[in-house]
């Protein structure tokens, strides 16, 4: 779906956790031929859990499972 949207010339905003190397490589393979900007968003785990509790699109524990402990 994302590849088709990008190929059609649409602008995309993709909210996607890149917690595994293959996910990043897959997105780069699809999106790099186009004008692509990757943005890292970081926040403390308690803030992430507060935000997921306030959001109807997430469930308890989802943020913790998606957390990546990457060097800054």
Buried (B, 14 or more C-beta within 10 A) or exposed (E): EBEEEBEEEEEEEEEEEBEEEEEEEBBEEBBEEEEEEEEEEEEEEEEBBEEBEEEEEBEEEBBEEBBEEEEE
